[in-house]
Amino acid sequence: MTGSPTAGPRATGPLRPADDGDLRRMLRWRNHPQVRAVSLTSHEIGPAEHAAWWSRVRVDPDRRVLVHLHDGEPAGVVTFAGLTSPDRALTWGFYLDIAGLDARGELLPAWLSLERAAIAYAFDTLGARTLGGETLAANRPVLALHRRFGFREVRRYERDIDGTPHQVVWTEKSRGR
């Protein structure tokens, strides 16, 4: 994001720019055990580490952090990187408010809404030619949803996560696919 994260108009749709007021909720959602279990870093993130990440990402022109709104309420986070790449090959990631959405019986609808909104934002707003991301091979529900939304598996590789090797799947979607 360039400039102040709170500058400019706020989005009224399903995605809006994250701002300082979102920090505590983003950290709580990211540290949920189910989110950590399928993340590429699984340790519990402390407030200082989270603040350091935010201070870097909020001013990085190559990255964007958005909050997903489900029924008008903050429900998840979507991250994009590669915004300055000349070939417009973006990478993305996301996580949801597992506890809150599950308690309201809205986890699946919010997840579908987030994926749909993130894909539209990447291609329509950010001008991506491709959108790709890493998913742990054991995270079959996410891989199945990505396939449902037109992502294809490009490659598999091993990655060290907190000292343990894990198989990772790179999936990718091209504009118009």
Secondary structure as UniProt FT lines:
FT   TURN            5..6
FT   STRAND          15..17
FT   HELIX           20..22
FT   HELIX           23..30
FT   HELIX           33..37
FT   HELIX           47..57
FT   TURN            58..59
FT   TURN            61..62
FT   STRAND          63..70
FT   TURN            71..72
FT   STRAND          73..81
FT   TURN            83..84
FT   TURN            86..87
FT   STRAND          89..96
FT   HELIX           98..103
FT   TURN            104..105
FT   HELIX           107..120
FT   HELIX           121..125
FT   STRAND          130..136
FT   TURN            137..138
FT   HELIX           140..148
FT   TURN            149..150
FT   STRAND          152..161
FT   TURN            162..163
FT   STRAND          164..174
FT   TURN            175..176
//
